[in-house]
Amino acid sequence: MSYTDTNEGKIAHAHDPRYGINVMIWITLLSLTVITIAIAGLDLGNYTLLVAMFIAAIKSGFVINYFMHIKFEDLLFKLFIAGVIMVLLVIFVLTALDVFLR
Amino acid sequence: MSTNSTTNATHGEEHGHEHVHDLRDDYGSKLGMWLFLFTELILFGGLFLLYMAYRYQYFPEFQLSAKSLKIWMGGLNTIILLTSSLTMVLSIVALQRRKIKASIYWLITTIVFAFGFLVVKYFEWSDKFAHGIFPGGEELALKSQGEKVFYGLYFTMTGLHGLHVIIGMIILGFILVFIVKGKVSPDRFALIENGGLYWHLVDLIWIFLFPLFYLLH
């Protein structure tokens, strides 16, 4: 099958699973949580929502790439995720345009 | 990676598609799990879409209502879920490194954290219920339309998320039994990986729920 080679490349990685990197990611995620809560105390006006969502997006990136292992998966998985994020983005932007500019 | 056939027989999953009689396809099962997770994202995405539209319409009411939620409780649950995501990963890593006992302990820790999340949620919700704030509650009925919408979304979205936590606990519980019985093992770990993916999705959704409901005021 055509994906045999890449599939085995992925499995080869599974032979070298590590604890340390995941602990580092966990500490990063906790720090970002503290930052989000700290920023919520400030009054950033209209940017409050944007900043909160930006930090949430960064946290998601870490969870998806490391905890969910996508960084080490085949291109196919990455393309799928990119596709779904694009679909959600289009739905949100189009709805936002309709709601905000009505 | 092509090794001899004895290895293939014992560690079948690594070379599954080279064998006609071995029907396992870990790659396909992971792909299927991701496709399922995408449907979950679309499901929650629709609710986030509602949140966005109503937040725009009832901005002051949303800010006012968000103040009534306790940040420390939401924050505690954020820490609990993030930590449970770590212990989930550690359980998988331990299994892949053939440390089966460690894997079992990390998985139990994950389930305990999941339960802890629900306990915090229980106290949070009962506090609201005690003040008459729940769908159909007498106190909520007196509030403005915008506040009703906020609490409606709050109970729907955190409720659906809580349901996912419960389902996640059940899935992880099954995986725990499978590890003990040896059905999930260092040579056959696709199931725990997929269970882990589900658990991380639960964490992922909370990463957005927490700031939207607790912090934006």
Contacts between the chains, C-beta under 8 A, distances in Angstrom:
chain1	res1	chain2	res2	distance
A	1	B	17	5.8
A	3	B	27	7.0
A	4	B	17	6.5
A	4	B	18	7.8
A	7	B	17	7.5
A	7	B	27	5.0
A	8	B	1	4.3
A	8	B	14	7.5
A	8	B	15	7.7
A	10	B	27	7.4
A	11	B	1	7.3
A	11	B	14	5.3
A	11	B	26	7.9
A	12	B	1	6.3
A	14	B	96	5.9
A	14	B	189	8.0
A	15	B	96	7.6
A	17	B	92	7.2
A	17	B	93	4.1
A	17	B	96	4.4
A	17	B	97	6.2
A	18	B	93	6.8
A	19	B	90	6.2
A	19	B	93	5.7
A	22	B	86	6.0
A	22	B	89	4.6
A	22	B	90	6.6
A	22	B	93	7.0
A	23	B	86	6.8
A	25	B	86	7.7
A	26	B	82	6.4
A	26	B	83	6.9
A	26	B	85	7.5
A	26	B	86	4.1
A	29	B	82	4.9
A	30	B	79	6.6
A	30	B	82	6.1
A	33	B	75	7.0
A	33	B	78	5.3
A	33	B	79	6.9
A	33	B	82	6.9
A	36	B	210	7.8
A	36	B	211	5.7
A	36	B	215	6.5
A	37	B	71	6.5
A	37	B	75	5.9
A	37	B	215	6.6
A	40	B	71	7.4
A	40	B	211	7.2
A	40	B	215	3.7
A	40	B	216	7.2
A	40	B	217	7.8
A	48	B	216	5.9
A	49	B	55	7.8
A	49	B	216	6.0
A	52	B	211	4.0
A	52	B	212	7.5
A	52	B	215	6.0
A	52	B	216	6.3
A	53	B	208	7.6
A	53	B	211	7.4
A	55	B	211	7.5
A	56	B	207	5.2
A	56	B	208	5.1
A	56	B	211	5.8
A	59	B	207	4.9
A	60	B	204	5.7
A	60	B	207	5.9
A	60	B	208	7.7
A	63	B	85	6.7
A	63	B	200	5.7
A	63	B	203	6.2
A	63	B	204	5.4
A	63	B	207	7.0
A	64	B	200	7.9
A	64	B	204	7.2
A	66	B	89	8.0
A	67	B	85	5.3
A	67	B	86	7.7
A	67	B	88	7.5
A	67	B	89	5.4
A	67	B	196	7.8
A	67	B	200	4.9
A	67	B	203	7.6
A	68	B	196	7.8
A	68	B	197	5.8
A	68	B	200	4.9
A	69	B	193	7.7
A	76	B	31	7.4
A	77	B	30	7.9
A	77	B	31	7.3
A	77	B	34	6.3
A	80	B	31	8.0
A	80	B	34	6.2
A	80	B	35	7.7
A	80	B	38	7.3
A	81	B	34	7.6
A	84	B	38	4.8
A	84	B	41	6.2
A	84	B	42	7.9
A	87	B	42	7.8
A	88	B	41	6.7
A	88	B	42	7.5
A	88	B	45	5.2
A	91	B	45	6.8
A	91	B	49	6.7
A	92	B	45	7.8
A	92	B	48	7.9
A	92	B	49	6.5
A	92	B	52	6.9
A	95	B	49	5.6
A	95	B	52	7.1
A	95	B	53	6.7
A	96	B	52	6.6
A	99	B	52	7.3
A	99	B	53	4.8
A	99	B	56	5.5
A	99	B	57	7.8
A	100	B	56	6.3
